[in-house]
Amino acid sequence: MSDEFLAVATREIDEDLTELETIFTSCKNDCDVISNANNFQKHTHKIKGLAPMMGKTSLGQISGSLDTLLKTILPGNEFDGIFDLLSEILPFMKSLMVEDTCDFSMIEEKISKIENISN
């Protein structure tokens, strides 16, 4: 990838991560997150696609898992623990912009548990 592409992609992902944090700051509980699922999902979807193209594979994978979970929430399903998950995952996603080789198995496990409880 060209340096110009990497600069633009980095800026866009940083903006999306900041917007995710802004949306999350307005939330106080699971219900608030659920009501904002569409807003969250727009950003996770973009990160899911863009991150791997710039070599941030782990960020792309975790964004993809979160994107799938948020799409499940969109129809109005209830998810206990989604607020706590996002409080943990959003800072983790930011750290993946710096160091892409982090172990995110614990986060993936939490996402899976929430998905399994809801099904």
Phi and psi restraints in degrees (range 20) as a CNS / XPLOR table:
assign (resid 1 and name C) (resid 2 and name N)
       (resid 2 and name CA) (resid 2 and name C) 1.0 -74.5 20.0 2
assign (resid 2 and name N) (resid 2 and name CA)
       (resid 2 and name C) (resid 3 and name N) 1.0 157.0 20.0 2
assign (resid 2 and name C) (resid 3 and name N)
       (resid 3 and name CA) (resid 3 and name C) 1.0 -60.6 20.0 2
assign (resid 3 and name N) (resid 3 and name CA)
       (resid 3 and name C) (resid 4 and name N) 1.0 -36.2 20.0 2
assign (resid 3 and name C) (resid 4 and name N)
       (resid 4 and name CA) (resid 4 and name C) 1.0 -65.0 20.0 2
assign (resid 4 and name N) (resid 4 and name CA)
       (resid 4 and name C) (resid 5 and name N) 1.0 -44.9 20.0 2
assign (resid 4 and name C) (resid 5 and name N)
       (resid 5 and name CA) (resid 5 and name C) 1.0 -60.4 20.0 2
assign (resid 5 and name N) (resid 5 and name CA)
       (resid 5 and name C) (resid 6 and name N) 1.0 -46.6 20.0 2
assign (resid 5 and name C) (resid 6 and name N)
       (resid 6 and name CA) (resid 6 and name C) 1.0 -61.1 20.0 2
assign (resid 6 and name N) (resid 6 and name CA)
       (resid 6 and name C) (resid 7 and name N) 1.0 -39.2 20.0 2
assign (resid 6 and name C) (resid 7 and name N)
       (resid 7 and name CA) (resid 7 and name C) 1.0 -65.1 20.0 2
assign (resid 7 and name N) (resid 7 and name CA)
       (resid 7 and name C) (resid 8 and name N) 1.0 -45.5 20.0 2
assign (resid 7 and name C) (resid 8 and name N)
       (resid 8 and name CA) (resid 8 and name C) 1.0 -66.1 20.0 2
assign (resid 8 and name N) (resid 8 and name CA)
       (resid 8 and name C) (resid 9 and name N) 1.0 -45.9 20.0 2
assign (resid 8 and name C) (resid 9 and name N)
       (resid 9 and name CA) (resid 9 and name C) 1.0 -62.4 20.0 2
assign (resid 9 and name N) (resid 9 and name CA)
       (resid 9 and name C) (resid 10 and name N) 1.0 -42.7 20.0 2
assign (resid 9 and name C) (resid 10 and name N)
       (resid 10 and name CA) (resid 10 and name C) 1.0 -60.7 20.0 2
assign (resid 10 and name N) (resid 10 and name CA)
       (resid 10 and name C) (resid 11 and name N) 1.0 -44.8 20.0 2
assign (resid 10 and name C) (resid 11 and name N)
       (resid 11 and name CA) (resid 11 and name C) 1.0 -61.8 20.0 2
assign (resid 11 and name N) (resid 11 and name CA)
       (resid 11 and name C) (resid 12 and name N) 1.0 -44.3 20.0 2
assign (resid 11 and name C) (resid 12 and name N)
       (resid 12 and name CA) (resid 12 and name C) 1.0 -64.5 20.0 2
assign (resid 12 and name N) (resid 12 and name CA)
       (resid 12 and name C) (resid 13 and name N) 1.0 -44.8 20.0 2
assign (resid 12 and name C) (resid 13 and name N)
       (resid 13 and name CA) (resid 13 and name C) 1.0 -65.3 20.0 2
assign (resid 13 and name N) (resid 13 and name CA)
       (resid 13 and name C) (resid 14 and name N) 1.0 -41.3 20.0 2
assign (resid 13 and name C) (resid 14 and name N)
       (resid 14 and name CA) (resid 14 and name C) 1.0 -59.0 20.0 2
assign (resid 14 and name N) (resid 14 and name CA)
       (resid 14 and name C) (resid 15 and name N) 1.0 -40.7 20.0 2
assign (resid 14 and name C) (resid 15 and name N)
       (resid 15 and name CA) (resid 15 and name C) 1.0 -64.6 20.0 2
assign (resid 15 and name N) (resid 15 and name CA)
       (resid 15 and name C) (resid 16 and name N) 1.0 -42.0 20.0 2
assign (resid 15 and name C) (resid 16 and name N)
       (resid 16 and name CA) (resid 16 and name C) 1.0 -65.6 20.0 2
assign (resid 16 and name N) (resid 16 and name CA)
       (resid 16 and name C) (resid 17 and name N) 1.0 -40.6 20.0 2
assign (resid 16 and name C) (resid 17 and name N)
       (resid 17 and name CA) (resid 17 and name C) 1.0 -64.0 20.0 2
assign (resid 17 and name N) (resid 17 and name CA)
       (resid 17 and name C) (resid 18 and name N) 1.0 -40.2 20.0 2
assign (resid 17 and name C) (resid 18 and name N)
       (resid 18 and name CA) (resid 18 and name C) 1.0 -64.4 20.0 2
assign (resid 18 and name N) (resid 18 and name CA)
       (resid 18 and name C) (resid 19 and name N) 1.0 -40.8 20.0 2
assign (resid 18 and name C) (resid 19 and name N)
       (resid 19 and name CA) (resid 19 and name C) 1.0 -66.5 20.0 2
assign (resid 19 and name N) (resid 19 and name CA)
       (resid 19 and name C) (resid 20 and name N) 1.0 -39.2 20.0 2
assign (resid 19 and name C) (resid 20 and name N)
       (resid 20 and name CA) (resid 20 and name C) 1.0 -58.9 20.0 2
assign (resid 20 and name N) (resid 20 and name CA)
       (resid 20 and name C) (resid 21 and name N) 1.0 -42.9 20.0 2
assign (resid 20 and name C) (resid 21 and name N)
       (resid 21 and name CA) (resid 21 and name C) 1.0 -65.1 20.0 2
assign (resid 21 and name N) (resid 21 and name CA)
       (resid 21 and name C) (resid 22 and name N) 1.0 -39.1 20.0 2
assign (resid 21 and name C) (resid 22 and name N)
       (resid 22 and name CA) (resid 22 and name C) 1.0 -63.3 20.0 2
assign (resid 22 and name N) (resid 22 and name CA)
       (resid 22 and name C) (resid 23 and name N) 1.0 -45.5 20.0 2
assign (resid 22 and name C) (resid 23 and name N)
       (resid 23 and name CA) (resid 23 and name C) 1.0 -61.9 20.0 2
assign (resid 23 and name N) (resid 23 and name CA)
       (resid 23 and name C) (resid 24 and name N) 1.0 -45.2 20.0 2
assign (resid 23 and name C) (resid 24 and name N)
       (resid 24 and name CA) (resid 24 and name C) 1.0 -62.4 20.0 2
assign (resid 24 and name N) (resid 24 and name CA)
       (resid 24 and name C) (resid 25 and name N) 1.0 -37.3 20.0 2
assign (resid 24 and name C) (resid 25 and name N)
       (resid 25 and name CA) (resid 25 and name C) 1.0 -59.7 20.0 2
assign (resid 25 and name N) (resid 25 and name CA)
       (resid 25 and name C) (resid 26 and name N) 1.0 -28.8 20.0 2
assign (resid 25 and name C) (resid 26 and name N)
       (resid 26 and name CA) (resid 26 and name C) 1.0 -80.1 20.0 2
assign (resid 26 and name N) (resid 26 and name CA)
       (resid 26 and name C) (resid 27 and name N) 1.0 -8.0 20.0 2
assign (resid 26 and name C) (resid 27 and name N)
       (resid 27 and name CA) (resid 27 and name C) 1.0 -95.5 20.0 2
assign (resid 27 and name N) (resid 27 and name CA)
       (resid 27 and name C) (resid 28 and name N) 1.0 143.8 20.0 2
assign (resid 27 and name C) (resid 28 and name N)
       (resid 28 and name CA) (resid 28 and name C) 1.0 -117.4 20.0 2
assign (resid 28 and name N) (resid 28 and name CA)
       (resid 28 and name C) (resid 29 and name N) 1.0 -14.7 20.0 2
assign (resid 28 and name C) (resid 29 and name N)
       (resid 29 and name CA) (resid 29 and name C) 1.0 -162.9 20.0 2
assign (resid 29 and name N) (resid 29 and name CA)
       (resid 29 and name C) (resid 30 and name N) 1.0 -178.8 20.0 2
assign (resid 29 and name C) (resid 30 and name N)
       (resid 30 and name CA) (resid 30 and name C) 1.0 -56.7 20.0 2
assign (resid 30 and name N) (resid 30 and name CA)
       (resid 30 and name C) (resid 31 and name N) 1.0 -41.7 20.0 2
assign (resid 30 and name C) (resid 31 and name N)
       (resid 31 and name CA) (resid 31 and name C) 1.0 -60.9 20.0 2
assign (resid 31 and name N) (resid 31 and name CA)
       (resid 31 and name C) (resid 32 and name N) 1.0 -40.3 20.0 2
assign (resid 31 and name C) (resid 32 and name N)
       (resid 32 and name CA) (resid 32 and name C) 1.0 -64.7 20.0 2
assign (resid 32 and name N) (resid 32 and name CA)
       (resid 32 and name C) (resid 33 and name N) 1.0 -41.6 20.0 2
assign (resid 32 and name C) (resid 33 and name N)
       (resid 33 and name CA) (resid 33 and name C) 1.0 -63.1 20.0 2
assign (resid 33 and name N) (resid 33 and name CA)
       (resid 33 and name C) (resid 34 and name N) 1.0 -44.5 20.0 2
assign (resid 33 and name C) (resid 34 and name N)
       (resid 34 and name CA) (resid 34 and name C) 1.0 -61.0 20.0 2
assign (resid 34 and name N) (resid 34 and name CA)
       (resid 34 and name C) (resid 35 and name N) 1.0 -40.6 20.0 2
assign (resid 34 and name C) (resid 35 and name N)
       (resid 35 and name CA) (resid 35 and name C) 1.0 -70.6 20.0 2
assign (resid 35 and name N) (resid 35 and name CA)
       (resid 35 and name C) (resid 36 and name N) 1.0 -19.0 20.0 2
assign (resid 35 and name C) (resid 36 and name N)
       (resid 36 and name CA) (resid 36 and name C) 1.0 -104.9 20.0 2
assign (resid 36 and name N) (resid 36 and name CA)
       (resid 36 and name C) (resid 37 and name N) 1.0 10.7 20.0 2
assign (resid 36 and name C) (resid 37 and name N)
       (resid 37 and name CA) (resid 37 and name C) 1.0 -54.9 20.0 2
assign (resid 37 and name N) (resid 37 and name CA)
       (resid 37 and name C) (resid 38 and name N) 1.0 -41.9 20.0 2
assign (resid 37 and name C) (resid 38 and name N)
       (resid 38 and name CA) (resid 38 and name C) 1.0 -61.9 20.0 2
assign (resid 38 and name N) (resid 38 and name CA)
       (resid 38 and name C) (resid 39 and name N) 1.0 -41.8 20.0 2
assign (resid 38 and name C) (resid 39 and name N)
       (resid 39 and name CA) (resid 39 and name C) 1.0 -65.1 20.0 2
assign (resid 39 and name N) (resid 39 and name CA)
       (resid 39 and name C) (resid 40 and name N) 1.0 -43.4 20.0 2
assign (resid 39 and name C) (resid 40 and name N)
       (resid 40 and name CA) (resid 40 and name C) 1.0 -61.2 20.0 2
assign (resid 40 and name N) (resid 40 and name CA)
       (resid 40 and name C) (resid 41 and name N) 1.0 -46.5 20.0 2
assign (resid 40 and name C) (resid 41 and name N)
       (resid 41 and name CA) (resid 41 and name C) 1.0 -63.3 20.0 2
assign (resid 41 and name N) (resid 41 and name CA)
       (resid 41 and name C) (resid 42 and name N) 1.0 -34.3 20.0 2
assign (resid 41 and name C) (resid 42 and name N)
       (resid 42 and name CA) (resid 42 and name C) 1.0 -57.3 20.0 2
assign (resid 42 and name N) (resid 42 and name CA)
       (resid 42 and name C) (resid 43 and name N) 1.0 -39.7 20.0 2
assign (resid 42 and name C) (resid 43 and name N)
       (resid 43 and name CA) (resid 43 and name C) 1.0 -79.6 20.0 2
assign (resid 43 and name N) (resid 43 and name CA)
       (resid 43 and name C) (resid 44 and name N) 1.0 -40.8 20.0 2
assign (resid 43 and name C) (resid 44 and name N)
       (resid 44 and name CA) (resid 44 and name C) 1.0 -65.5 20.0 2
assign (resid 44 and name N) (resid 44 and name CA)
       (resid 44 and name C) (resid 45 and name N) 1.0 -34.8 20.0 2
assign (resid 44 and name C) (resid 45 and name N)
       (resid 45 and name CA) (resid 45 and name C) 1.0 -63.9 20.0 2
assign (resid 45 and name N) (resid 45 and name CA)
       (resid 45 and name C) (resid 46 and name N) 1.0 -43.9 20.0 2
assign (resid 45 and name C) (resid 46 and name N)
       (resid 46 and name CA) (resid 46 and name C) 1.0 -64.6 20.0 2
assign (resid 46 and name N) (resid 46 and name CA)
       (resid 46 and name C) (resid 47 and name N) 1.0 -44.4 20.0 2
assign (resid 46 and name C) (resid 47 and name N)
       (resid 47 and name CA) (resid 47 and name C) 1.0 -63.8 20.0 2
assign (resid 47 and name N) (resid 47 and name CA)
       (resid 47 and name C) (resid 48 and name N) 1.0 -40.9 20.0 2
assign (resid 47 and name C) (resid 48 and name N)
       (resid 48 and name CA) (resid 48 and name C) 1.0 -54.6 20.0 2
assign (resid 48 and name N) (resid 48 and name CA)
       (resid 48 and name C) (resid 49 and name N) 1.0 -40.7 20.0 2
assign (resid 48 and name C) (resid 49 and name N)
       (resid 49 and name CA) (resid 49 and name C) 1.0 -82.0 20.0 2
assign (resid 49 and name N) (resid 49 and name CA)
       (resid 49 and name C) (resid 50 and name N) 1.0 -38.1 20.0 2
assign (resid 49 and name C) (resid 50 and name N)
       (resid 50 and name CA) (resid 50 and name C) 1.0 -81.9 20.0 2
assign (resid 50 and name N) (resid 50 and name CA)
       (resid 50 and name C) (resid 51 and name N) 1.0 -39.3 20.0 2
assign (resid 50 and name C) (resid 51 and name N)
       (resid 51 and name CA) (resid 51 and name C) 1.0 -56.9 20.0 2
assign (resid 51 and name N) (resid 51 and name CA)
       (resid 51 and name C) (resid 52 and name N) 1.0 -48.1 20.0 2
assign (resid 51 and name C) (resid 52 and name N)
       (resid 52 and name CA) (resid 52 and name C) 1.0 -62.2 20.0 2
assign (resid 52 and name N) (resid 52 and name CA)
       (resid 52 and name C) (resid 53 and name N) 1.0 -31.4 20.0 2
assign (resid 52 and name C) (resid 53 and name N)
       (resid 53 and name CA) (resid 53 and name C) 1.0 -66.1 20.0 2
assign (resid 53 and name N) (resid 53 and name CA)
       (resid 53 and name C) (resid 54 and name N) 1.0 -22.2 20.0 2
assign (resid 53 and name C) (resid 54 and name N)
       (resid 54 and name CA) (resid 54 and name C) 1.0 -107.3 20.0 2
assign (resid 54 and name N) (resid 54 and name CA)
       (resid 54 and name C) (resid 55 and name N) 1.0 14.9 20.0 2
assign (resid 54 and name C) (resid 55 and name N)
       (resid 55 and name CA) (resid 55 and name C) 1.0 87.2 20.0 2
assign (resid 55 and name N) (resid 55 and name CA)
       (resid 55 and name C) (resid 56 and name N) 1.0 11.2 20.0 2
assign (resid 55 and name C) (resid 56 and name N)
       (resid 56 and name CA) (resid 56 and name C) 1.0 -101.5 20.0 2
assign (resid 56 and name N) (resid 56 and name CA)
       (resid 56 and name C) (resid 57 and name N) 1.0 66.4 20.0 2
assign (resid 56 and name C) (resid 57 and name N)
       (resid 57 and name CA) (resid 57 and name C) 1.0 -60.0 20.0 2
assign (resid 57 and name N) (resid 57 and name CA)
       (resid 57 and name C) (resid 58 and name N) 1.0 -45.9 20.0 2
assign (resid 57 and name C) (resid 58 and name N)
       (resid 58 and name CA) (resid 58 and name C) 1.0 -62.5 20.0 2
assign (resid 58 and name N) (resid 58 and name CA)
       (resid 58 and name C) (resid 59 and name N) 1.0 -41.6 20.0 2
assign (resid 58 and name C) (resid 59 and name N)
       (resid 59 and name CA) (resid 59 and name C) 1.0 -63.3 20.0 2
assign (resid 59 and name N) (resid 59 and name CA)
       (resid 59 and name C) (resid 60 and name N) 1.0 -40.2 20.0 2
assign (resid 59 and name C) (resid 60 and name N)
       (resid 60 and name CA) (resid 60 and name C) 1.0 -62.8 20.0 2
assign (resid 60 and name N) (resid 60 and name CA)
       (resid 60 and name C) (resid 61 and name N) 1.0 -41.3 20.0 2
assign (resid 60 and name C) (resid 61 and name N)
       (resid 61 and name CA) (resid 61 and name C) 1.0 -67.0 20.0 2
assign (resid 61 and name N) (resid 61 and name CA)
       (resid 61 and name C) (resid 62 and name N) 1.0 -46.9 20.0 2
assign (resid 61 and name C) (resid 62 and name N)
       (resid 62 and name CA) (resid 62 and name C) 1.0 -67.8 20.0 2
assign (resid 62 and name N) (resid 62 and name CA)
       (resid 62 and name C) (resid 63 and name N) 1.0 -36.2 20.0 2
assign (resid 62 and name C) (resid 63 and name N)
       (resid 63 and name CA) (resid 63 and name C) 1.0 -65.3 20.0 2
assign (resid 63 and name N) (resid 63 and name CA)
       (resid 63 and name C) (resid 64 and name N) 1.0 -37.5 20.0 2
assign (resid 63 and name C) (resid 64 and name N)
       (resid 64 and name CA) (resid 64 and name C) 1.0 -64.2 20.0 2
assign (resid 64 and name N) (resid 64 and name CA)
       (resid 64 and name C) (resid 65 and name N) 1.0 -43.1 20.0 2
assign (resid 64 and name C) (resid 65 and name N)
       (resid 65 and name CA) (resid 65 and name C) 1.0 -63.9 20.0 2
assign (resid 65 and name N) (resid 65 and name CA)
       (resid 65 and name C) (resid 66 and name N) 1.0 -43.8 20.0 2
assign (resid 65 and name C) (resid 66 and name N)
       (resid 66 and name CA) (resid 66 and name C) 1.0 -66.7 20.0 2
assign (resid 66 and name N) (resid 66 and name CA)
       (resid 66 and name C) (resid 67 and name N) 1.0 -39.0 20.0 2
assign (resid 66 and name C) (resid 67 and name N)
       (resid 67 and name CA) (resid 67 and name C) 1.0 -60.0 20.0 2
assign (resid 67 and name N) (resid 67 and name CA)
       (resid 67 and name C) (resid 68 and name N) 1.0 -44.4 20.0 2
assign (resid 67 and name C) (resid 68 and name N)
       (resid 68 and name CA) (resid 68 and name C) 1.0 -61.5 20.0 2
assign (resid 68 and name N) (resid 68 and name CA)
       (resid 68 and name C) (resid 69 and name N) 1.0 -44.9 20.0 2
assign (resid 68 and name C) (resid 69 and name N)
       (resid 69 and name CA) (resid 69 and name C) 1.0 -61.0 20.0 2
assign (resid 69 and name N) (resid 69 and name CA)
       (resid 69 and name C) (resid 70 and name N) 1.0 -44.8 20.0 2
assign (resid 69 and name C) (resid 70 and name N)
       (resid 70 and name CA) (resid 70 and name C) 1.0 -65.2 20.0 2
assign (resid 70 and name N) (resid 70 and name CA)
       (resid 70 and name C) (resid 71 and name N) 1.0 -35.7 20.0 2
assign (resid 70 and name C) (resid 71 and name N)
       (resid 71 and name CA) (resid 71 and name C) 1.0 -63.7 20.0 2
assign (resid 71 and name N) (resid 71 and name CA)
       (resid 71 and name C) (resid 72 and name N) 1.0 -33.7 20.0 2
assign (resid 71 and name C) (resid 72 and name N)
       (resid 72 and name CA) (resid 72 and name C) 1.0 -68.1 20.0 2
assign (resid 72 and name N) (resid 72 and name CA)
       (resid 72 and name C) (resid 73 and name N) 1.0 -34.6 20.0 2
assign (resid 72 and name C) (resid 73 and name N)
       (resid 73 and name CA) (resid 73 and name C) 1.0 -71.0 20.0 2
assign (resid 73 and name N) (resid 73 and name CA)
       (resid 73 and name C) (resid 74 and name N) 1.0 -32.2 20.0 2
assign (resid 73 and name C) (resid 74 and name N)
       (resid 74 and name CA) (resid 74 and name C) 1.0 -50.0 20.0 2
assign (resid 74 and name N) (resid 74 and name CA)
       (resid 74 and name C) (resid 75 and name N) 1.0 -41.1 20.0 2
assign (resid 74 and name C) (resid 75 and name N)
       (resid 75 and name CA) (resid 75 and name C) 1.0 -67.8 20.0 2
assign (resid 75 and name N) (resid 75 and name CA)
       (resid 75 and name C) (resid 76 and name N) 1.0 -2.9 20.0 2
assign (resid 75 and name C) (resid 76 and name N)
       (resid 76 and name CA) (resid 76 and name C) 1.0 103.9 20.0 2
assign (resid 76 and name N) (resid 76 and name CA)
       (resid 76 and name C) (resid 77 and name N) 1.0 14.2 20.0 2
assign (resid 76 and name C) (resid 77 and name N)
       (resid 77 and name CA) (resid 77 and name C) 1.0 -68.0 20.0 2
assign (resid 77 and name N) (resid 77 and name CA)
       (resid 77 and name C) (resid 78 and name N) 1.0 154.4 20.0 2
assign (resid 77 and name C) (resid 78 and name N)
       (resid 78 and name CA) (resid 78 and name C) 1.0 -96.7 20.0 2
assign (resid 78 and name N) (resid 78 and name CA)
       (resid 78 and name C) (resid 79 and name N) 1.0 141.6 20.0 2
assign (resid 78 and name C) (resid 79 and name N)
       (resid 79 and name CA) (resid 79 and name C) 1.0 -135.9 20.0 2
assign (resid 79 and name N) (resid 79 and name CA)
       (resid 79 and name C) (resid 80 and name N) 1.0 107.9 20.0 2
assign (resid 79 and name C) (resid 80 and name N)
       (resid 80 and name CA) (resid 80 and name C) 1.0 -75.7 20.0 2
assign (resid 80 and name N) (resid 80 and name CA)
       (resid 80 and name C) (resid 81 and name N) 1.0 129.6 20.0 2
assign (resid 80 and name C) (resid 81 and name N)
       (resid 81 and name CA) (resid 81 and name C) 1.0 99.0 20.0 2
assign (resid 81 and name N) (resid 81 and name CA)
       (resid 81 and name C) (resid 82 and name N) 1.0 -1.6 20.0 2
assign (resid 81 and name C) (resid 82 and name N)
       (resid 82 and name CA) (resid 82 and name C) 1.0 -66.8 20.0 2
assign (resid 82 and name N) (resid 82 and name CA)
       (resid 82 and name C) (resid 83 and name N) 1.0 -34.6 20.0 2
assign (resid 82 and name C) (resid 83 and name N)
       (resid 83 and name CA) (resid 83 and name C) 1.0 -63.3 20.0 2
assign (resid 83 and name N) (resid 83 and name CA)
       (resid 83 and name C) (resid 84 and name N) 1.0 -48.2 20.0 2
assign (resid 83 and name C) (resid 84 and name N)
       (resid 84 and name CA) (resid 84 and name C) 1.0 -63.2 20.0 2
assign (resid 84 and name N) (resid 84 and name CA)
       (resid 84 and name C) (resid 85 and name N) 1.0 -39.1 20.0 2
assign (resid 84 and name C) (resid 85 and name N)
       (resid 85 and name CA) (resid 85 and name C) 1.0 -60.5 20.0 2
assign (resid 85 and name N) (resid 85 and name CA)
       (resid 85 and name C) (resid 86 and name N) 1.0 -47.7 20.0 2
assign (resid 85 and name C) (resid 86 and name N)
       (resid 86 and name CA) (resid 86 and name C) 1.0 -65.5 20.0 2
assign (resid 86 and name N) (resid 86 and name CA)
       (resid 86 and name C) (resid 87 and name N) 1.0 -33.9 20.0 2
assign (resid 86 and name C) (resid 87 and name N)
       (resid 87 and name CA) (resid 87 and name C) 1.0 -63.8 20.0 2
assign (resid 87 and name N) (resid 87 and name CA)
       (resid 87 and name C) (resid 88 and name N) 1.0 -26.4 20.0 2
assign (resid 87 and name C) (resid 88 and name N)
       (resid 88 and name CA) (resid 88 and name C) 1.0 -90.8 20.0 2
assign (resid 88 and name N) (resid 88 and name CA)
       (resid 88 and name C) (resid 89 and name N) 1.0 -39.2 20.0 2
assign (resid 88 and name C) (resid 89 and name N)
       (resid 89 and name CA) (resid 89 and name C) 1.0 -78.2 20.0 2
assign (resid 89 and name N) (resid 89 and name CA)
       (resid 89 and name C) (resid 90 and name N) 1.0 -33.8 20.0 2
assign (resid 89 and name C) (resid 90 and name N)
       (resid 90 and name CA) (resid 90 and name C) 1.0 -64.0 20.0 2
assign (resid 90 and name N) (resid 90 and name CA)
       (resid 90 and name C) (resid 91 and name N) 1.0 -46.9 20.0 2
assign (resid 90 and name C) (resid 91 and name N)
       (resid 91 and name CA) (resid 91 and name C) 1.0 -62.9 20.0 2
assign (resid 91 and name N) (resid 91 and name CA)
       (resid 91 and name C) (resid 92 and name N) 1.0 -34.8 20.0 2
assign (resid 91 and name C) (resid 92 and name N)
       (resid 92 and name CA) (resid 92 and name C) 1.0 -62.4 20.0 2
assign (resid 92 and name N) (resid 92 and name CA)
       (resid 92 and name C) (resid 93 and name N) 1.0 -42.6 20.0 2
assign (resid 92 and name C) (resid 93 and name N)
       (resid 93 and name CA) (resid 93 and name C) 1.0 -61.7 20.0 2
assign (resid 93 and name N) (resid 93 and name CA)
       (resid 93 and name C) (resid 94 and name N) 1.0 -40.1 20.0 2
assign (resid 93 and name C) (resid 94 and name N)
       (resid 94 and name CA) (resid 94 and name C) 1.0 -62.6 20.0 2
assign (resid 94 and name N) (resid 94 and name CA)
       (resid 94 and name C) (resid 95 and name N) 1.0 -39.7 20.0 2
assign (resid 94 and name C) (resid 95 and name N)
       (resid 95 and name CA) (resid 95 and name C) 1.0 -65.5 20.0 2
assign (resid 95 and name N) (resid 95 and name CA)
       (resid 95 and name C) (resid 96 and name N) 1.0 -28.4 20.0 2
assign (resid 95 and name C) (resid 96 and name N)
       (resid 96 and name CA) (resid 96 and name C) 1.0 -69.3 20.0 2
assign (resid 96 and name N) (resid 96 and name CA)
       (resid 96 and name C) (resid 97 and name N) 1.0 -18.4 20.0 2
assign (resid 96 and name C) (resid 97 and name N)
       (resid 97 and name CA) (resid 97 and name C) 1.0 -71.3 20.0 2
assign (resid 97 and name N) (resid 97 and name CA)
       (resid 97 and name C) (resid 98 and name N) 1.0 -26.8 20.0 2
assign (resid 97 and name C) (resid 98 and name N)
       (resid 98 and name CA) (resid 98 and name C) 1.0 -90.6 20.0 2
assign (resid 98 and name N) (resid 98 and name CA)
       (resid 98 and name C) (resid 99 and name N) 1.0 -48.2 20.0 2
assign (resid 98 and name C) (resid 99 and name N)
       (resid 99 and name CA) (resid 99 and name C) 1.0 -130.1 20.0 2
assign (resid 99 and name N) (resid 99 and name CA)
       (resid 99 and name C) (resid 100 and name N) 1.0 104.0 20.0 2
assign (resid 99 and name C) (resid 100 and name N)
       (resid 100 and name CA) (resid 100 and name C) 1.0 -81.4 20.0 2
assign (resid 100 and name N) (resid 100 and name CA)
       (resid 100 and name C) (resid 101 and name N) 1.0 -3.6 20.0 2
assign (resid 100 and name C) (resid 101 and name N)
       (resid 101 and name CA) (resid 101 and name C) 1.0 -100.2 20.0 2
assign (resid 101 and name N) (resid 101 and name CA)
       (resid 101 and name C) (resid 102 and name N) 1.0 21.2 20.0 2
assign (resid 101 and name C) (resid 102 and name N)
       (resid 102 and name CA) (resid 102 and name C) 1.0 -66.1 20.0 2
assign (resid 102 and name N) (resid 102 and name CA)
       (resid 102 and name C) (resid 103 and name N) 1.0 151.1 20.0 2
assign (resid 102 and name C) (resid 103 and name N)
       (resid 103 and name CA) (resid 103 and name C) 1.0 -85.2 20.0 2
assign (resid 103 and name N) (resid 103 and name CA)
       (resid 103 and name C) (resid 104 and name N) 1.0 115.1 20.0 2
assign (resid 103 and name C) (resid 104 and name N)
       (resid 104 and name CA) (resid 104 and name C) 1.0 -112.2 20.0 2
assign (resid 104 and name N) (resid 104 and name CA)
       (resid 104 and name C) (resid 105 and name N) 1.0 21.0 20.0 2
assign (resid 104 and name C) (resid 105 and name N)
       (resid 105 and name CA) (resid 105 and name C) 1.0 -62.6 20.0 2
assign (resid 105 and name N) (resid 105 and name CA)
       (resid 105 and name C) (resid 106 and name N) 1.0 -35.5 20.0 2
assign (resid 105 and name C) (resid 106 and name N)
       (resid 106 and name CA) (resid 106 and name C) 1.0 -66.2 20.0 2
assign (resid 106 and name N) (resid 106 and name CA)
       (resid 106 and name C) (resid 107 and name N) 1.0 -40.4 20.0 2
assign (resid 106 and name C) (resid 107 and name N)
       (resid 107 and name CA) (resid 107 and name C) 1.0 -65.1 20.0 2
assign (resid 107 and name N) (resid 107 and name CA)
       (resid 107 and name C) (resid 108 and name N) 1.0 -45.4 20.0 2
assign (resid 107 and name C) (resid 108 and name N)
       (resid 108 and name CA) (resid 108 and name C) 1.0 -59.0 20.0 2
assign (resid 108 and name N) (resid 108 and name CA)
       (resid 108 and name C) (resid 109 and name N) 1.0 -40.5 20.0 2
assign (resid 108 and name C) (resid 109 and name N)
       (resid 109 and name CA) (resid 109 and name C) 1.0 -62.6 20.0 2
assign (resid 109 and name N) (resid 109 and name CA)
       (resid 109 and name C) (resid 110 and name N) 1.0 -41.4 20.0 2
assign (resid 109 and name C) (resid 110 and name N)
       (resid 110 and name CA) (resid 110 and name C) 1.0 -65.6 20.0 2
assign (resid 110 and name N) (resid 110 and name CA)
       (resid 110 and name C) (resid 111 and name N) 1.0 -41.1 20.0 2
assign (resid 110 and name C) (resid 111 and name N)
       (resid 111 and name CA) (resid 111 and name C) 1.0 -61.7 20.0 2
assign (resid 111 and name N) (resid 111 and name CA)
       (resid 111 and name C) (resid 112 and name N) 1.0 -44.9 20.0 2
assign (resid 111 and name C) (resid 112 and name N)
       (resid 112 and name CA) (resid 112 and name C) 1.0 -61.2 20.0 2
assign (resid 112 and name N) (resid 112 and name CA)
       (resid 112 and name C) (resid 113 and name N) 1.0 -41.3 20.0 2
assign (resid 112 and name C) (resid 113 and name N)
       (resid 113 and name CA) (resid 113 and name C) 1.0 -61.4 20.0 2
assign (resid 113 and name N) (resid 113 and name CA)
       (resid 113 and name C) (resid 114 and name N) 1.0 -43.1 20.0 2
assign (resid 113 and name C) (resid 114 and name N)
       (resid 114 and name CA) (resid 114 and name C) 1.0 -65.2 20.0 2
assign (resid 114 and name N) (resid 114 and name CA)
       (resid 114 and name C) (resid 115 and name N) 1.0 -42.1 20.0 2
assign (resid 114 and name C) (resid 115 and name N)
       (resid 115 and name CA) (resid 115 and name C) 1.0 -62.3 20.0 2
assign (resid 115 and name N) (resid 115 and name CA)
       (resid 115 and name C) (resid 116 and name N) 1.0 -43.1 20.0 2
assign (resid 115 and name C) (resid 116 and name N)
       (resid 116 and name CA) (resid 116 and name C) 1.0 -67.6 20.0 2
assign (resid 116 and name N) (resid 116 and name CA)
       (resid 116 and name C) (resid 117 and name N) 1.0 -38.7 20.0 2
assign (resid 116 and name C) (resid 117 and name N)
       (resid 117 and name CA) (resid 117 and name C) 1.0 -63.7 20.0 2
assign (resid 117 and name N) (resid 117 and name CA)
       (resid 117 and name C) (resid 118 and name N) 1.0 -36.5 20.0 2
assign (resid 117 and name C) (resid 118 and name N)
       (resid 118 and name CA) (resid 118 and name C) 1.0 -78.2 20.0 2
assign (resid 118 and name N) (resid 118 and name CA)
       (resid 118 and name C) (resid 119 and name N) 1.0 -19.3 20.0 2
